[in-house]
Each structure stands twice: as structure tokens, then as C-alpha cells.
Amino acid sequence: LQAAEPDAALALRRLAAAWRCPVLTTYMAKGAADDADPMTVGCFVGGPAEDALLRAADAIMLFGADPVEF
């Protein structure tokens, strides 16, 4: 829920834009990233759909991730 806080969501969107990196949200953080932004690539579900993206990543940043979501 921390990522859904307006100031935190804005900071995360600015960081992703500055780094020009793809963004996956969790179900609880839905809305923290703009779904219309081409860098918002979907929702992290812990399945094979996001596997190629995660394996290609140089770094993965989690913000406000709740282990229960995984």
C-alpha cells in the first residue's frame, strides 16, 4: 500500500521515467504506475509471463512489496 500513496507513486513514476525502465506493479500497488505509460508492462504475478523480463534485468527494485503477494 505504500506505493499507492500519492507522493510515493509520483516519486516512483519519476524514477522510472528518468531511468527509462519497464515497470511491473503488484496487485496491491495497482494505480501507482500509469497504465497508459508504454513503460508500464503489466502486473507482477510471479509466473512465467514476466520471466523473460526479469531474467533480462540488470537490477530489480521492489518498493513496498509485501511478501504475501508472492
Backbone as numpy.savetxt, mean C-alpha at the origin, in Angstrom:
# Nx Ny Nz CAx CAy CAz Cx Cy Cz
-5.54 0.75 10.84 -6.35 1.95 10.84 -5.50 3.21 10.84
-4.23 3.08 11.22 -3.35 4.25 11.23 -3.21 4.85 9.84
-3.18 4.03 8.83 -3.00 4.52 7.46 -4.22 5.26 6.96
-5.37 5.01 7.54 -6.60 5.68 7.11 -6.73 7.08 7.73
-5.92 7.40 8.74 -5.94 8.74 9.32 -5.55 9.74 8.23
-6.30 10.83 8.04 -6.08 11.73 6.91 -4.64 12.23 6.75
-3.99 12.65 7.83 -2.62 13.15 7.71 -1.65 12.04 7.33
-1.86 10.86 7.90 -0.99 9.73 7.58 -1.19 9.29 6.14
-2.45 9.24 5.69 -2.73 8.85 4.31 -2.10 9.83 3.33
-2.19 11.12 3.62 -1.58 12.14 2.76 -0.07 11.96 2.70
0.55 11.73 3.85 2.01 11.52 3.89 2.40 10.29 3.08
1.63 9.22 3.19 1.94 8.00 2.44 1.77 8.23 0.94
0.72 8.94 0.54 0.53 9.23 -0.90 1.67 10.09 -1.43
2.12 11.06 -0.64 3.24 11.91 -1.08 4.53 11.10 -1.19
4.77 10.22 -0.25 5.96 9.38 -0.29 5.95 8.48 -1.52
4.83 7.83 -1.77 4.72 6.96 -2.93 4.90 7.73 -4.23
4.37 8.95 -4.29 4.52 9.77 -5.49 5.97 10.19 -5.68
6.63 10.56 -4.60 8.03 10.99 -4.69 8.93 9.83 -5.10
8.64 8.64 -4.60 9.45 7.47 -4.93 9.00 6.80 -6.22
7.84 7.19 -6.73 7.25 6.59 -7.93 7.22 5.07 -7.81
6.62 4.62 -6.72 6.57 3.18 -6.47 5.13 2.68 -6.45
4.94 1.42 -6.81 3.59 0.85 -6.75 3.12 0.72 -5.30
1.82 0.82 -5.12 1.23 0.77 -3.79 0.18 -0.33 -3.73
0.31 -1.18 -2.74 -0.73 -2.15 -2.40 -1.27 -1.74 -1.04
-2.56 -1.78 -0.86 -3.13 -1.50 0.45 -3.65 -2.79 1.06
-3.85 -2.78 2.34 -4.55 -3.87 2.99 -6.02 -3.50 3.04
-6.85 -4.45 3.40 -8.28 -4.16 3.50 -8.54 -3.06 4.52
-7.81 -3.07 5.63 -8.03 -2.07 6.67 -7.53 -0.69 6.24
-6.59 -0.62 5.31 -6.05 0.67 4.86 -6.71 1.14 3.57
-7.74 0.44 3.14 -8.44 0.83 1.91 -8.87 2.29 2.02
-8.54 3.07 1.00 -8.85 4.49 1.00 -7.65 5.35 1.33
-6.60 4.75 1.90 -5.40 5.53 2.21 -4.68 5.93 0.93
-4.77 5.11 -0.09 -4.20 5.41 -1.41 -5.37 5.65 -2.36
-5.15 6.53 -3.31 -6.19 6.85 -4.29 -6.31 5.72 -5.30
-7.45 5.07 -5.36 -7.65 3.96 -6.29 -7.51 4.38 -7.75
-7.70 5.68 -8.04 -7.59 6.17 -9.42 -6.13 6.41 -9.82
-5.22 6.42 -8.86 -3.80 6.63 -9.14 -3.26 5.39 -9.84
-2.57 5.56 -10.98 -2.05 4.38 -11.69 -1.02 3.59 -10.89
-0.43 4.19 -9.86 0.54 3.46 -9.04 -0.13 2.64 -7.94
-1.42 2.83 -7.73 -2.16 2.00 -6.78 -2.57 0.75 -7.55
-1.96 -0.36 -7.19 -2.12 -1.58 -8.00 -3.07 -2.60 -7.41
-3.62 -2.33 -6.24 -4.60 -3.25 -5.70 -4.47 -3.44 -4.21
-5.12 -4.48 -3.75 -5.17 -4.78 -2.33 -4.29 -6.01 -2.03
-3.47 -5.90 -1.00 -2.64 -7.01 -0.59 -3.52 -8.06 0.07
-3.50 -9.25 -0.46 -4.31 -10.33 0.11 -3.46 -11.51 0.58
-2.14 -11.41 0.39 -1.26 -12.49 0.82 -1.34 -13.72 -0.06
-1.68 -13.51 -1.31 -1.82 -14.63 -2.23 -0.93 -14.48 -3.45
-1.12 -15.34 -4.44 -0.26 -15.33 -5.62 -0.44 -14.11 -6.51
-1.53 -13.37 -6.38 -1.79 -12.22 -7.26 -0.70 -11.16 -7.15
-0.18 -10.94 -5.96 0.84 -9.91 -5.80 2.25 -10.48 -5.69
2.40 -11.76 -5.85 3.69 -12.42 -5.68 4.79 -11.85 -6.59
4.52 -11.67 -7.87 5.55 -11.18 -8.79 6.00 -9.77 -8.42
5.05 -8.93 -8.04 5.39 -7.56 -7.63 6.28 -7.56 -6.40
5.93 -8.35 -5.41 6.71 -8.39 -4.18 8.10 -8.98 -4.41
8.20 -9.99 -5.24 9.51 -10.59 -5.52 10.43 -9.64 -6.29
9.85 -8.75 -7.08 10.64 -7.80 -7.86 11.03 -6.56 -7.05
10.47 -6.41 -5.87 10.70 -5.20 -5.07 12.12 -5.16 -4.49
12.70 -3.97 -4.52 13.98 -3.75 -3.85 13.76 -3.58 -2.35
12.61 -3.03 -1.99 12.26 -2.82 -0.59 10.73 -2.86 -0.48
10.28 -3.25 0.67 8.84 -3.28 0.95 8.64 -2.53 2.26
7.78 -1.51 2.23 7.49 -0.74 3.43 6.06 -1.02 3.86
5.91 -1.36 5.11 4.58 -1.57 5.68 4.32 -0.43 6.66
3.15 0.15 6.55 2.78 1.22 7.48 1.46 0.85 8.11
1.46 0.72 9.41 0.23 0.42 10.13 -0.32 -0.96 9.82
0.52 -1.86 9.34 0.05 -3.20 9.00 -0.25 -3.98 10.28
-1.38 -4.63 10.28 -1.79 -5.45 11.41 -1.54 -6.91 11.05
-0.72 -7.62 11.81 -0.40 -9.00 11.48 -1.63 -9.88 11.29
-2.74 -9.53 11.88 -3.93 -10.35 11.75 -4.45 -10.32 10.30
-4.09 -9.29 9.54 -4.52 -9.20 8.14 -3.81 -10.22 7.26
-2.67 -10.71 7.70 -1.89 -11.61 6.86 -2.22 -13.04 7.17
